[in-house]
Amino acid sequence: MDRDVSIVKVDKRPHRKIAQENWGLTDGQMKGMHVHHRVPRSRGGTNDPSNLYVCSPWFHAYVWHDKYFFVEWSSKVGADNKKLGRGILSLEFLSSDRKREICREQGRKVVDNRTGILDPLYLSSPEKKEDSARGGRIGGKTNACNLSGICNPEYHQSKRAREIRRQNGIKTGPRAAATTNAQLWRSTVDGFEGRACSVARHNKANGWDPAARVKIR
């Protein structure tokens, strides 16, 4: 085959032009806007129209490239909406057919297109692990403060909670506490010894990995 002949046509125009044409925007609408690569070019992302999103500079910086800020900001807005009963948390919207329709539609898109949290690139990325850990910490603090979720006293007495503990071999009560307190752990960084939580806090306070510990008794 002739080396000058290409089977795939590659669009070599600037990515802004490709995005503008794909989204049907005018030059005036593109002024001051950013174009985001959903899959970063550093990770093999291309200028394919499906990979380009036109957004404002603020959205680009704080939503696409700062998930933690967006989570905190969304949580604050969500808390305000819940308190005031407005927006998507208004009782009228939550009980509407429109709300259920939107949820079903968005769910189908995510599953069919493997996008968002089901994007294979995201699932295998370090960001996924970080996001999951941060989401767990935020959810844990919220549950602890509000005595909700698994921190709800009524949940611990429920049949469902007892069944989960039984399936996972989790012991509770004074005997379980005595077993936990009798355990001795050691930091693999400097040899500090104590209970598991004490060693984890010690490592974290010194800027080390909290998980850098081993059980010695």
N, C-alpha and C positions, 0 to 999 in steps of 0.2 A: 504493500500500500504506500502511496505517496506520503512522505512525511509532512507535506504542507497541507494535507487534507485532514480536517478534523470532523469527527462524527458528532461531537457535542459543540453546540454554539455557545461560546462564552461571551457574556455581555461585559465589555471592558469599560463601560461608562462609569463615571463617579457614582458611588453608592447612593448619594443624595438624589441624583437624577432618577435612579432606578426606583427608589422608594417613593419619590414624588409621583412618578407615573403610575406605580402600582396602587397608591392610595388616592389617586385622582385629585391631587392638590395643585393649586395655582402657585406661581412664584411668590405672590403676596402672602399666601397661607404658609409657605415654607420659611418665610423670613423669620429668623431668630429661633427656629425649631432645631432640635437635635434628631439624629437618626441613630437608633440603637440596634446593635446586632444581638439577636436573642441568644444565639450560640456565638460567643466571642471569637474573633478572628484568631486569637492566640490559641484557641482550642479547636481550630479547623473550620470555624464558621465562614460562610461565603457571603457574597452580595446577592444571593438569590432573593427575589422579592418576599418569599415566605419567611425569611430570616431578618427582615428589616422592619423596624417600627418607628414611626414618626411620633415624637413626644416633645414636651416642653423641657427646657434645661433643668427645671426643678424636679420634674418627674424622672428625668434621666438620671440625675444625681442621687435622689433620695429614695426612689422606688426600684429602679433597675439595678443600681450599683450600691445601695445601702439598705439591704433587707432589714437589718436590725432597727434602723430608724423608722422604716415603714411599719414594722410590727408594733413598735412603741407608739407611733403616731396613730396608727389604726386602732390600737387598744384604747387610747385616750378618747378618740372621737367616738368609738363604740360605747365607752362607758358614759360619755355625755349623752349620746343618743338613747341609751338604755334608761338613764336617770330621767331624761325629759320625755321619753316616749315619742321620739320623732324619727324621721328618716326610715330606713329599712327596719328599725326596731319599734316602729309604731305598731300598736295592737291591730290597727286597721290593715296595715300591709302584711304583718306576720300571719294573719288569718285569711289572707286573700288567696284566690286561685292564681293570681298573677305571680305571687311569690313562689308557690309550688311549681308553676310552669317554668320560671326562670331557673330554679335550682335543678330541675330535671334536664333542661336544655343545656346548661353549663356542664353538668355532670356527663352528659352524653358526649359533648365536644371533647372533654378532657380524656375520656376513655377511648373514643374513636380515633382521635388525632395524637394520642400519647403526648399531650402537652402538659404544661404546668408541673404539678408534683408527680406526674407519671412520665415525664420526659426522661428517656433512658440516660441521656447525658447528665441530667440533674441527679437522677437516682444513684449514679455511680460517682458523683463528684464529692469532694471534701465539703463543699457548701451544704450538701444535704445533711451530712452528719452534724455540722455546726448548727444548722437551722433546727434540726430535731432536738439537739441538746438544749439550745436556747429556748425553744418552745416548751420543752419539758420544765425548764426552770421557771419560766413565766407562769405556766399553768400550775406548777407546784406551789409557788408563792401565792397565787390567787386563791387556790383551794385552801391553803393554810390560813390565809387571812379571813376568808369568808366561810370557813368550815364547810366547804362544798366539795363535790366530787368524792374522791376516796378519803378525804379528810372529814367528811360528814359523819358524826357519831352514829347516826341512824344506819349509814351504809355498813359500818363495821359489824353491826348486830344483824344485818340482813342475811337471808339464806344464800343469796348470790355471793356475798363476800366469804362466807364460811366454805362454800363449795370451791371457790378459787383458791383459798388458802389450803384446802385439803388436796386439791389437784397438784399444787406446786410444793407440797410438803412444808408449808410455812407454819411454824409454831408461834403461838401467841401466849400472852399471860406472863405470870411471874417466872415460870420455869424457862420460858424463851428468853426473857430479859436477863436471867441469871447466866444462861449459856452465852449470850452476846457479850455481857460485861466481863465474862471470864476469858474471852478471846484476847490474844496479844498480837499486835501487828508491828512491823518494823518498816521504816522508810528506807527504800533502796538507794536514796540519795546520800543521807548523812547518818543513817542508823538510828534515828529517833524512834522510840518505842512507846506504844500506848494502844488504846482502843482504835478500831478502824477509823471512826470519825475524827478522833484526835490527830491521828497521823495524817489524814487527808487535809485537815485544816492547817496543820503544821507545814505540809508541803506547799499548800496554796499560799500561805502567808509569806513564804520565802520565794515565791515565783516559780515553783516547780510543779510538775504534773501531780495533781491530787491522787491519781491512780498508781503512782510510783510507790507501791507498798507491797509487802508480802506477809502472809499470816504465818506466825511462828509457833502459835499454840492455840 
